[in-house]
Amino acid sequence: MSSDFGFWKRGLGDPGEIFDGLAEGDTANLAPSPDVLRFREELLARWPDMVHVLEPSDDDVAENPEDASKYVLLTLSVRQLDQLSEVLSMAERNGLVGFSGVADEPI
């Protein structure tokens, strides 16, 4: 079992619709931000194994480099949910907003 969480800086539209779009690879309603890149880098510095549960993946970024500065989508296992409060704190420090797929509400 896993839980999905999406984070971004600025987006046009309903957070739930933005989140659903991310699952389909649609980033058209998101603005790039260095804060998203910083959040991504902080996550991977703190938990290098998150590279396996983080989108966009390195391959996705190679295809669309701007996506790395638009969003971070995490699919956390039950074991990784212990890290969620720190992940949320990192997102807040970087001024990001987001959405919880499990709770089906903005975070």
C-alpha positions in Angstrom: 0.0 0.0 0.0 1.2 3.5 -0.8 0.1 7.1 -0.5 0.6 9.8 -3.2 1.4 13.4 -2.5 2.0 16.2 -5.0 3.8 19.5 -4.4 4.2 22.6 -6.6 4.7 26.4 -6.2 2.0 27.9 -8.4 -0.7 26.4 -10.5 -3.9 27.4 -12.3 -7.0 25.5 -11.3 -8.3 23.3 -8.6 -5.5 21.5 -6.6 -7.3 18.1 -7.0 -7.4 18.6 -10.8 -3.8 19.6 -10.9 -2.9 16.5 -8.9 -4.9 14.3 -11.1 -3.2 15.9 -14.1 0.2 15.1 -12.7 -0.6 11.4 -12.6 -1.2 11.7 -16.4 2.0 13.7 -16.9 0.1 17.0 -17.5 2.1 19.9 -16.1 0.6 22.7 -18.4 -1.1 24.5 -15.5 2.0 24.7 -13.3 4.6 27.4 -13.3 8.3 26.5 -12.9 10.0 27.7 -9.7 13.5 27.4 -8.2 11.7 26.6 -4.9 10.5 23.3 -6.4 14.0 22.4 -7.5 15.3 23.2 -4.0 12.6 21.0 -2.4 13.5 18.2 -4.8 17.2 18.5 -4.0 16.6 18.7 -0.2 14.4 15.5 -0.4 17.1 13.6 -2.2 19.9 14.9 0.0 18.0 13.8 3.1 16.6 10.5 1.7 18.5 9.3 -1.3 16.3 6.3 -1.7 13.4 8.6 -2.5 14.7 8.7 -6.0 12.7 5.5 -6.5 9.4 7.1 -5.4 9.8 10.6 -6.8 8.5 12.1 -10.0 9.4 13.5 -12.3 12.0 10.7 -12.6 15.5 11.4 -13.9 14.4 10.0 -17.3 11.4 12.3 -17.3 13.6 15.3 -16.5 16.0 14.4 -19.3 13.0 14.6 -21.7 11.4 17.7 -20.2 14.0 19.5 -18.0 11.5 22.2 -16.9 9.3 19.6 -15.2 11.9 19.3 -12.4 11.1 22.9 -11.4 7.3 22.5 -11.7 6.4 19.7 -9.4 7.3 16.8 -7.1 5.1 13.8 -6.9 5.9 11.3 -4.1 4.5 7.8 -3.8 5.3 6.9 -0.2 5.1 3.4 1.1 3.6 2.8 4.6 7.2 2.5 5.9 8.1 5.9 4.4 5.0 7.7 5.9 7.1 8.3 9.1 9.0 10.8 7.0 5.8 12.7 5.9 5.9 15.3 8.7 9.4 16.3 7.7 8.5 16.3 4.0 5.6 18.6 4.7 7.9 20.9 6.7 10.4 21.0 3.9 7.5 21.9 1.4 6.3 24.6 3.7 9.8 26.1 4.1 10.0 26.3 0.3 6.6 27.9 0.0 5.0 25.0 -1.8 1.4 23.9 -1.9 0.2 20.4 -2.7 -2.4 17.7 -2.5 -2.8 14.4 -0.8 -4.2 11.7 -3.0 -5.1 9.6 0.0 -7.0 12.3 1.9 -8.2 13.8 -1.4 -7.5 17.3 -0.1 -5.0 20.1 -0.3 -2.0 20.0 2.0 
